[in-house]
Amino acid sequence: MALGELPDYPWDLMAPYAARARAAVPFGDGSGIVDLSIGSPVDPTPALIRDALAEATDAHAYPQTVGTPALREAIAAWFARRRGVTGLAPEEVLPTIGSKELVAFLPFFLGLGEGDAVVHPRAAYPTYAIGAAFAGAEAVASDDPAQWPENTRLVWLNSPGNPDGRVLSVEDLRAAVARARELGAVVAGDECYAELGWDAPWDAAPTPSVLDPRVVGDDRSGVLAVYSLSKQSNLAGYRAAFIAGDRGLIARLTTVRKHAGLMLPSPLQAAMVVALGDDAHVADQRERYRARRALLKPALEAAGFRIDRSEAGLYLWATEGRDAWESIGRLADLGILAGPGVFYGDHYPEHVRLSLTATDERIAAAASRLRSFGDTLAAFGDTL
């Protein structure tokens, strides 16, 4: 089946709001726009990772699609140490060129097509639906396993979620895997924000993986976990990610990727080994995001927003109880750019997403503007 027409890239709709935010001079603050619309890291890539990349630049031979032995061992060791998933064999892990390309092409790589359904969360990263379109399959937004259609062949779970920061419990994950297996569907857990838990119990305990033995026991059949180092290690520009789980599915993906030449460059593989072996820089980055969240969240609430979910991840999922585009405009008049909930599905027309991936100074500026706006609302009522 030929690739059909795709929707326009939604972020192009933000251009007039970005211009509006750049022109705003709220409450005498002329420091410029605070862009909280995109979750792209702004903090430095740790020096130990950059050093590892530099030392590996004599990369004259083609890299291995499956990853070097050192990288596969590092991925397995990381899963055991950080995700509670022990015993992964080299044949059960595979590096990928970032996670977005995998999300977009997984339905196609698995052989899905017309008549097949790809289930994804109701509040969802739009690439899940785009991946279904690439394969000619149907995208179905549903958080309830009981409502998944009989023709479901792939289920995307996203925990912690983008945009809503929702964490799926072990019980939630177990129910999803059980239902997918009844349907003969593959389960893919997108877990890229796993290290960023904020509210209890995730402030002290790891968010659970779909490969956790409490979820799948000793049977990983039909189950995959996707992870990226973009967030925890500030490696978005490196495109460093990987997938793990069912060895039969990993073998299929490996074959496809070999034929297509989808290989992670050798220097990046060396850098990933170092990144995966060092927990200290991850803890440091988590603390940066924790501090930014602690500043931004109460300021949003003071400005009249309710924060929903957002117990983990890189975003605050907020609503004023009005149309999202109206909230986007009101924030733009404060010089703050956010993302409308409608970019993440049709079920949240009154929500906006604000990212924690801005510098300390920019987050502080946004918080100051929101607090001043909240003071104005308290004094004069919500007539602005």
The 8 nearest C-alpha neighbors of each residue, nearest first, counted from 0:
[[1, 2, 135, 112, 113, 134, 3, 133],
 [2, 0, 3, 135, 133, 134, 4, 132],
 [3, 1, 133, 0, 4, 135, 134, 132],
 [4, 2, 1, 5, 132, 135, 133, 0],
 [3, 5, 6, 2, 132, 7, 133, 1],
 [4, 6, 3, 7, 132, 129, 2, 133],
 [7, 5, 8, 4, 9, 129, 3, 132],
 [6, 8, 9, 5, 11, 10, 12, 4],
 [7, 9, 10, 11, 6, 12, 5, 342],
 [10, 8, 11, 12, 7, 342, 13, 6],
 [9, 11, 12, 13, 8, 14, 342, 338],
 [10, 12, 13, 9, 14, 8, 7, 15],
 [13, 11, 10, 14, 9, 15, 16, 8],
 [12, 14, 16, 11, 10, 15, 17, 9],
 [13, 15, 17, 16, 12, 11, 18, 10],
 [16, 14, 18, 17, 13, 19, 12, 20],
 [17, 15, 19, 13, 18, 14, 20, 331],
 [16, 18, 20, 14, 19, 15, 13, 21],
 [19, 17, 15, 21, 16, 20, 22, 14],
 [18, 20, 16, 22, 17, 21, 331, 15],
 [19, 21, 334, 331, 17, 23, 22, 18],
 [22, 20, 32, 18, 19, 23, 31, 334],
 [23, 21, 19, 20, 18, 24, 334, 31],
 [22, 24, 334, 20, 332, 21, 25, 333],
 [23, 25, 29, 28, 27, 22, 26, 334],
 [26, 24, 333, 28, 27, 23, 334, 368],
 [27, 25, 28, 24, 368, 371, 372, 333],
 [26, 28, 25, 24, 29, 30, 368, 23],
 [29, 27, 25, 26, 24, 30, 31, 368],
 [28, 30, 24, 31, 27, 25, 23, 26],
 [29, 31, 28, 32, 364, 24, 33, 361],
 [32, 30, 29, 21, 33, 334, 24, 23],
 [31, 33, 334, 21, 20, 335, 34, 30],
 [34, 32, 335, 361, 334, 35, 336, 365],
 [33, 35, 336, 36, 335, 32, 337, 357],
 [36, 34, 354, 353, 337, 336, 37, 33],
 [35, 37, 337, 338, 34, 336, 353, 354],
 [38, 36, 39, 35, 354, 34, 338, 356],
 [37, 39, 354, 356, 40, 36, 313, 355],
 [38, 40, 37, 356, 41, 235, 230, 357],
 [41, 39, 356, 233, 42, 38, 230, 235],
 [42, 40, 357, 356, 39, 358, 43, 233],
 [41, 43, 40, 233, 44, 358, 356, 284],
 [44, 42, 45, 41, 233, 46, 40, 232],
 [43, 45, 233, 46, 234, 232, 42, 49],
 [46, 44, 48, 47, 43, 49, 280, 232],
 [45, 47, 49, 48, 50, 44, 43, 51],
 [46, 48, 50, 49, 45, 51, 273, 274],
 [49, 47, 51, 270, 50, 46, 45, 274],
 [50, 48, 46, 52, 51, 47, 53, 45],
 [49, 51, 53, 47, 48, 52, 46, 54],
 [52, 50, 270, 48, 54, 49, 53, 47],
 [51, 53, 270, 49, 266, 55, 50, 54],
 [54, 52, 50, 55, 51, 56, 49, 266],
 [53, 55, 51, 52, 56, 50, 57, 266],
 [56, 54, 266, 52, 53, 57, 51, 269],
 [55, 57, 58, 53, 266, 54, 52, 265],
 [58, 56, 55, 59, 54, 266, 60, 53],
 [59, 57, 56, 60, 265, 55, 266, 61],
 [58, 60, 57, 61, 56, 62, 265, 55],
 [61, 59, 58, 62, 265, 57, 63, 264],
 [60, 62, 63, 59, 58, 265, 264, 262],
 [63, 61, 265, 264, 60, 64, 262, 263],
 [62, 64, 66, 65, 67, 262, 61, 263],
 [63, 65, 262, 66, 257, 62, 261, 263],
 [66, 64, 63, 93, 94, 253, 67, 92],
 [67, 65, 63, 64, 70, 94, 71, 68],
 [66, 68, 70, 69, 63, 71, 65, 268],
 [69, 67, 71, 70, 72, 66, 89, 73],
 [70, 68, 72, 67, 71, 73, 272, 66],
 [71, 69, 73, 67, 272, 72, 68, 66],
 [70, 72, 74, 68, 73, 69, 89, 66],
 [71, 73, 69, 75, 70, 74, 76, 68],
 [74, 72, 70, 76, 71, 75, 272, 77],
 [75, 73, 77, 71, 76, 72, 70, 78],
 [76, 74, 72, 78, 87, 77, 73, 71],
 [75, 77, 73, 79, 74, 78, 72, 80],
 [78, 76, 80, 74, 79, 75, 81, 73],
 [79, 77, 82, 75, 84, 76, 81, 80],
 [80, 78, 85, 84, 83, 76, 77, 82],
 [79, 81, 77, 78, 82, 76, 83, 84],
 [80, 82, 78, 77, 79, 83, 205, 84],
 [83, 81, 78, 84, 79, 80, 208, 207],
 [84, 82, 79, 81, 211, 85, 80, 78],
 [85, 83, 79, 78, 211, 82, 210, 212],
 [84, 86, 79, 87, 83, 78, 75, 76],
 [85, 87, 88, 84, 79, 75, 76, 78],
 [88, 86, 75, 85, 91, 89, 84, 92],
 [87, 89, 91, 90, 86, 75, 92, 72],
 [90, 88, 91, 71, 92, 87, 72, 75],
 [91, 89, 88, 92, 246, 249, 250, 93],
 [90, 92, 246, 88, 244, 89, 243, 87],
 [93, 91, 243, 242, 90, 89, 71, 244],
 [92, 94, 242, 65, 241, 243, 95, 66],
 [95, 93, 241, 240, 66, 242, 65, 263],
 [96, 94, 241, 240, 97, 263, 93, 98],
 [97, 95, 238, 263, 239, 240, 98, 100],
 [98, 96, 238, 240, 239, 95, 99, 100],
 [97, 99, 101, 240, 100, 227, 102, 96],
 [100, 98, 102, 101, 97, 103, 126, 96],
 [101, 99, 103, 102, 98, 104, 97, 96],
 [100, 102, 98, 104, 99, 103, 105, 95],
 [103, 101, 99, 100, 105, 104, 98, 127],
 [102, 104, 130, 100, 101, 126, 105, 99],
 [103, 105, 101, 107, 130, 106, 102, 108],
 [104, 106, 108, 107, 101, 102, 109, 103],
 [107, 105, 109, 111, 108, 104, 134, 131],
 [108, 106, 134, 110, 104, 109, 105, 111],
 [107, 109, 105, 110, 106, 104, 252, 255],
 [110, 108, 106, 107, 111, 105, 252, 251],
 [111, 109, 107, 108, 106, 112, 134, 105],
 [112, 110, 106, 107, 109, 134, 115, 136],
 [113, 111, 136, 135, 134, 115, 114, 110],
 [112, 114, 136, 135, 115, 111, 137, 134],
 [113, 115, 136, 112, 116, 150, 137, 135],
 [116, 114, 136, 150, 113, 112, 151, 152],
 [117, 115, 151, 137, 150, 136, 138, 152],
 [116, 118, 138, 153, 154, 151, 139, 137],
 [119, 117, 154, 139, 140, 138, 155, 153],
 [118, 120, 155, 140, 154, 141, 139, 156],
 [121, 119, 123, 122, 140, 141, 142, 156],
 [120, 122, 140, 141, 123, 142, 344, 346],
 [123, 121, 120, 343, 344, 162, 163, 346],
 [124, 122, 343, 120, 121, 125, 161, 344],
 [123, 125, 126, 343, 161, 127, 162, 122],
 [126, 124, 127, 128, 123, 343, 129, 342],
 [125, 127, 129, 128, 124, 103, 130, 102],
 [128, 126, 130, 125, 129, 102, 124, 103],
 [129, 127, 131, 138, 130, 126, 125, 132],
 [128, 130, 126, 132, 131, 127, 133, 103],
 [131, 129, 103, 133, 127, 128, 132, 104],
 [130, 132, 136, 128, 134, 129, 133, 138],
 [133, 131, 135, 129, 134, 130, 136, 128],
 [132, 134, 130, 131, 135, 2, 129, 107],
 [135, 133, 107, 112, 131, 132, 136, 106],
 [134, 136, 112, 132, 113, 133, 131, 0],
 [137, 135, 112, 131, 113, 115, 134, 116],
 [136, 138, 116, 131, 117, 115, 139, 135],
 [139, 137, 117, 128, 131, 116, 118, 136],
 [138, 140, 118, 117, 119, 141, 137, 116],
 [141, 139, 121, 119, 120, 118, 138, 142],
 [142, 140, 121, 120, 143, 119, 139, 118],
 [143, 141, 120, 121, 144, 140, 119, 146],
 [142, 144, 145, 146, 141, 147, 175, 120],
 [145, 143, 147, 146, 175, 178, 142, 174],
 [144, 146, 143, 147, 178, 148, 142, 175],
 [147, 145, 144, 143, 148, 141, 142, 149],
 [146, 148, 144, 145, 149, 151, 141, 143],
 [149, 147, 150, 151, 146, 116, 182, 145],
 [148, 150, 151, 182, 147, 116, 152, 183],
 [149, 151, 115, 148, 116, 152, 114, 182],
 [152, 150, 116, 149, 148, 153, 117, 184],
 [151, 153, 184, 116, 185, 115, 117, 150],
 [154, 152, 185, 117, 184, 151, 186, 118],
 [155, 153, 118, 186, 117, 119, 187, 185],
 [156, 154, 119, 187, 188, 118, 186, 157],
 [155, 157, 188, 189, 187, 154, 158, 119],
 [158, 156, 189, 160, 188, 159, 190, 155],
 [159, 157, 160, 166, 190, 167, 165, 156],
 [158, 160, 166, 164, 165, 192, 312, 311],
 [159, 161, 164, 158, 165, 157, 163, 162],
 [162, 160, 163, 164, 124, 123, 159, 157],
 [161, 163, 160, 164, 352, 314, 316, 123],
 [162, 164, 316, 161, 160, 309, 165, 308],
 [165, 163, 309, 160, 311, 312, 159, 310],
 [164, 166, 160, 159, 163, 308, 309, 158],
 [167, 165, 159, 158, 168, 164, 160, 206],
 [168, 166, 171, 158, 172, 165, 169, 159],
 [169, 167, 171, 170, 172, 166, 207, 206],
 [168, 170, 172, 171, 173, 214, 207, 167],
 [169, 171, 173, 168, 172, 174, 214, 167],
 [172, 170, 168, 174, 169, 173, 167, 175],
 [171, 173, 175, 169, 174, 170, 209, 176],
 [172, 174, 214, 170, 176, 175, 171, 169],
 [175, 173, 177, 171, 172, 176, 170, 178],
 [174, 176, 172, 178, 173, 177, 144, 179],
 [177, 175, 179, 173, 178, 174, 180, 172],
 [178, 176, 174, 180, 175, 179, 173, 181],
 [177, 179, 181, 175, 180, 176, 144, 174],
 [180, 178, 184, 182, 176, 181, 177, 183],
 [179, 181, 183, 177, 182, 178, 184, 176],
 [182, 180, 178, 179, 183, 177, 184, 176],
 [181, 183, 179, 180, 184, 149, 178, 151],
 [182, 184, 180, 181, 179, 152, 185, 151],
 [185, 183, 152, 179, 153, 182, 180, 151],
 [184, 186, 221, 153, 222, 152, 154, 187],
 [187, 185, 154, 222, 153, 155, 223, 221],
 [188, 186, 223, 155, 224, 222, 154, 156],
 [187, 189, 156, 224, 157, 190, 209, 155],
 [188, 190, 157, 225, 191, 156, 224, 187],
 [191, 189, 158, 193, 226, 192, 188, 225],
 [190, 192, 226, 227, 193, 189, 225, 230],
 [193, 191, 312, 195, 190, 194, 159, 230],
 [192, 194, 190, 195, 191, 206, 159, 196],
 [195, 193, 192, 196, 231, 205, 285, 206],
 [196, 194, 312, 311, 193, 192, 285, 197],
 [195, 197, 311, 201, 202, 194, 312, 198],
 [198, 196, 202, 311, 310, 201, 195, 199],
 [197, 199, 310, 202, 201, 200, 196, 311],
 [200, 198, 201, 202, 197, 203, 310, 196],
 [199, 201, 202, 203, 204, 198, 197, 196],
 [202, 200, 196, 204, 199, 203, 198, 197],
 [201, 203, 197, 196, 199, 198, 200, 204],
 [202, 204, 201, 200, 205, 199, 196, 197],
 [205, 203, 201, 200, 202, 206, 196, 199],
 [206, 204, 201, 207, 203, 82, 194, 193],
 [205, 207, 193, 201, 204, 208, 166, 196],
 [208, 206, 205, 169, 168, 211, 209, 82],
 [207, 209, 211, 210, 82, 206, 190, 224],
 [208, 210, 211, 188, 172, 214, 224, 207],
 [211, 209, 208, 215, 212, 84, 214, 224],
 [210, 212, 208, 213, 214, 84, 209, 83],
 [213, 211, 216, 215, 214, 217, 210, 84],
 [214, 212, 211, 216, 215, 169, 173, 210],
 [213, 215, 173, 212, 211, 216, 169, 172],
 [216, 214, 212, 218, 213, 219, 217, 210],
 [217, 215, 212, 218, 213, 214, 211, 219],
 [216, 218, 215, 212, 219, 213, 214, 211],
 [217, 219, 216, 215, 220, 212, 245, 222],
 [220, 218, 245, 222, 244, 215, 221, 217],
 [221, 219, 245, 222, 218, 244, 246, 247],
 [220, 222, 185, 245, 186, 219, 223, 184],
 [223, 221, 186, 219, 220, 245, 244, 185],
 [222, 224, 244, 187, 243, 188, 186, 245],
 [223, 225, 188, 243, 242, 187, 189, 244],
 [226, 224, 242, 189, 190, 188, 241, 223],
 [225, 227, 191, 190, 241, 240, 242, 189],
 [226, 228, 240, 191, 229, 98, 239, 97],
 [227, 229, 232, 231, 230, 234, 239, 240],
 [230, 228, 235, 234, 233, 227, 232, 231],
 [231, 229, 233, 228, 232, 40, 234, 192],
 [230, 232, 281, 228, 233, 229, 284, 194],
 [231, 233, 228, 234, 230, 229, 281, 44],
 [234, 232, 229, 44, 230, 40, 235, 231],
 [233, 235, 229, 237, 236, 232, 228, 44],
 [236, 234, 229, 237, 238, 233, 40, 230],
 [235, 237, 234, 238, 229, 233, 239, 40],
 [236, 238, 234, 235, 239, 267, 229, 97],
 [239, 237, 97, 96, 235, 236, 240, 234],
 [240, 238, 97, 237, 228, 96, 227, 234],
 [241, 239, 227, 97, 95, 98, 226, 94],
 [242, 240, 94, 95, 93, 226, 225, 227],
 [241, 243, 225, 93, 224, 92, 226, 94],
 [244, 242, 92, 224, 91, 223, 93, 225],
 [243, 245, 223, 91, 222, 219, 246, 224],
 [244, 246, 220, 219, 248, 247, 222, 221],
 [247, 245, 91, 249, 248, 90, 250, 244],
 [248, 246, 250, 249, 245, 251, 220, 91],
 [247, 249, 251, 250, 245, 246, 252, 221],
 [248, 250, 246, 252, 247, 251, 253, 91],
 [251, 249, 253, 247, 248, 252, 246, 254],
 [252, 250, 248, 254, 253, 249, 255, 247],
 [251, 253, 249, 255, 254, 250, 256, 248],
 [252, 254, 250, 256, 251, 255, 249, 257],
 [255, 253, 257, 251, 256, 252, 250, 258],
 [256, 254, 252, 258, 253, 257, 259, 251],
 [255, 257, 261, 259, 253, 254, 258, 260],
 [258, 256, 254, 260, 259, 255, 253, 64],
 [257, 259, 255, 256, 260, 254, 261, 253],
 [260, 258, 256, 257, 261, 255, 254, 262],
 [261, 259, 257, 258, 262, 256, 64, 255],
 [262, 260, 256, 259, 257, 64, 263, 96],
 [263, 261, 64, 260, 264, 62, 63, 96],
 [262, 264, 96, 95, 265, 268, 267, 64],
 [265, 263, 267, 266, 62, 262, 268, 61],
 [264, 266, 268, 62, 267, 58, 263, 269],
 [267, 265, 55, 52, 269, 268, 56, 264],
 [268, 266, 270, 269, 265, 264, 271, 52],
 [267, 269, 265, 271, 266, 270, 70, 272],
 [270, 268, 266, 272, 267, 271, 51, 52],
 [269, 271, 267, 52, 51, 48, 273, 268],
 [272, 270, 274, 268, 273, 269, 275, 267],
 [271, 273, 269, 70, 275, 270, 274, 73],
 [272, 274, 276, 270, 271, 275, 48, 277],
 [275, 273, 271, 276, 277, 272, 48, 270],
 [274, 276, 272, 273, 277, 271, 77, 73],
 [275, 277, 273, 274, 272, 278, 73, 77],
 [276, 278, 274, 275, 279, 273, 280, 281],
 [277, 279, 281, 280, 282, 276, 275, 274],
 [280, 278, 282, 281, 277, 283, 284, 276],
 [279, 281, 283, 282, 278, 284, 277, 45],
 [282, 280, 284, 278, 279, 283, 231, 232],
 [283, 281, 285, 279, 280, 284, 286, 278],
 [284, 282, 280, 286, 281, 285, 279, 287],
 [285, 283, 287, 281, 286, 282, 280, 288],
 [284, 286, 282, 288, 287, 283, 289, 281],
 [285, 287, 289, 283, 284, 288, 290, 282],
 [288, 286, 284, 290, 285, 289, 291, 283],
 [287, 289, 291, 285, 286, 290, 292, 355],
 [288, 290, 286, 292, 287, 291, 285, 293],
 [291, 289, 293, 287, 288, 292, 286, 294],
 [292, 290, 288, 294, 293, 289, 295, 355],
 [291, 293, 295, 289, 294, 290, 296, 288],
 [294, 292, 290, 291, 295, 296, 289, 297],
 [295, 293, 291, 292, 296, 297, 290, 366],
 [294, 296, 292, 298, 366, 297, 293, 291],
 [295, 297, 299, 298, 292, 293, 294, 300],
 [298, 296, 300, 299, 295, 301, 294, 293],
 [299, 297, 301, 366, 295, 370, 300, 296],
 [300, 298, 302, 296, 301, 297, 304, 369],
 [299, 301, 304, 297, 303, 302, 298, 305],
 [300, 302, 298, 373, 299, 303, 370, 297],
 [301, 303, 373, 299, 300, 369, 304, 372],
 [304, 302, 300, 301, 319, 299, 305, 373],
 [303, 305, 319, 300, 318, 299, 302, 317],
 [306, 304, 318, 317, 300, 307, 319, 303],
 [305, 307, 317, 316, 304, 315, 318, 308],
 [308, 306, 316, 317, 309, 305, 163, 315],
 [307, 309, 310, 165, 164, 163, 306, 316],
 [310, 308, 164, 311, 163, 315, 316, 307],
 [311, 309, 198, 197, 308, 164, 165, 196],
 [312, 310, 196, 164, 197, 309, 195, 159],
 [313, 311, 192, 195, 164, 159, 314, 196],
 [312, 314, 355, 354, 311, 38, 356, 315],
 [315, 313, 354, 353, 312, 355, 352, 316],
 [314, 316, 353, 309, 352, 317, 354, 306],
 [317, 315, 352, 163, 307, 306, 351, 309],
 [318, 316, 306, 351, 350, 305, 304, 307],
 [317, 319, 350, 304, 305, 320, 349, 351],
 [320, 318, 304, 321, 303, 305, 317, 326],
 [321, 319, 318, 349, 322, 350, 304, 305],
 [320, 322, 349, 319, 323, 326, 325, 318],
 [323, 321, 349, 325, 324, 348, 326, 320],
 [322, 324, 349, 326, 325, 350, 339, 348],
 [325, 323, 327, 326, 322, 328, 339, 349],
 [324, 326, 328, 322, 323, 327, 329, 321],
 [325, 327, 329, 323, 328, 324, 330, 322],
 [328, 326, 324, 330, 325, 329, 331, 323],
 [329, 327, 331, 325, 326, 330, 324, 332],
 [330, 328, 326, 332, 331, 327, 325, 333],
 [329, 331, 333, 335, 327, 332, 328, 326],
 [332, 330, 20, 334, 335, 328, 333, 329],
 [331, 333, 329, 330, 334, 23, 20, 328],
 [334, 332, 330, 331, 25, 335, 23, 368],
 [333, 335, 20, 331, 32, 23, 332, 33],
 [336, 334, 33, 331, 330, 333, 20, 32],
 [335, 337, 34, 35, 331, 36, 33, 17],
 [338, 336, 36, 35, 353, 352, 327, 335],
 [337, 339, 36, 352, 351, 353, 340, 336],
 [340, 338, 351, 341, 323, 342, 352, 324],
 [339, 341, 350, 351, 342, 343, 347, 348],
 [340, 342, 343, 344, 348, 339, 345, 347],
 [341, 343, 340, 344, 339, 9, 125, 338],
 [344, 342, 123, 341, 122, 340, 124, 125],
 [345, 343, 341, 346, 342, 122, 123, 121],
 [344, 346, 341, 347, 348, 343, 342, 121],
 [347, 345, 344, 348, 121, 122, 341, 343],
 [346, 348, 340, 349, 350, 345, 341, 344],
 [349, 347, 341, 323, 340, 350, 322, 346],
 [350, 348, 323, 322, 321, 347, 318, 320],
 [351, 349, 318, 340, 317, 323, 347, 348],
 [350, 352, 339, 340, 317, 338, 316, 323],
 [351, 353, 316, 338, 315, 337, 339, 314],
 [354, 352, 35, 337, 315, 314, 36, 338],
 [353, 355, 314, 35, 356, 38, 313, 36],
 [354, 356, 313, 357, 314, 288, 291, 292],
 [357, 355, 40, 354, 38, 39, 41, 358],
 [358, 356, 355, 361, 41, 362, 359, 35],
 [357, 359, 361, 360, 362, 41, 356, 42],
 [358, 360, 362, 361, 363, 357, 291, 287],
 [359, 361, 363, 358, 362, 364, 357, 365],
 [362, 360, 364, 358, 363, 359, 33, 357],
 [361, 363, 365, 359, 364, 360, 357, 366],
 [362, 364, 366, 360, 361, 365, 359, 367],
 [365, 363, 361, 367, 362, 366, 360, 368],
 [366, 364, 362, 368, 363, 367, 369, 361],
 [365, 367, 363, 369, 298, 295, 364, 368],
 [366, 368, 364, 370, 365, 369, 363, 371],
 [369, 367, 371, 365, 370, 366, 372, 364],
 [370, 368, 372, 366, 371, 302, 367, 298],
 [369, 371, 373, 367, 298, 372, 368, 301],
 [372, 370, 374, 368, 373, 369, 367, 375],
 [371, 373, 369, 375, 370, 374, 302, 368],
 [374, 372, 302, 370, 376, 301, 375, 371],
 [373, 375, 371, 377, 372, 376, 370, 378],
 [376, 374, 372, 378, 373, 377, 379, 371],
 [375, 377, 380, 373, 381, 379, 374, 378],
 [378, 376, 374, 375, 380, 379, 373, 381],
 [379, 377, 375, 376, 380, 374, 373, 381],
 [378, 380, 376, 377, 375, 381, 382, 374],
 [381, 379, 376, 377, 382, 378, 375, 383],
 [382, 380, 376, 383, 379, 377, 375, 303],
 [381, 383, 380, 379, 376, 375, 377, 378],
 [382, 381, 376, 380, 329, 379, 375, 372]]
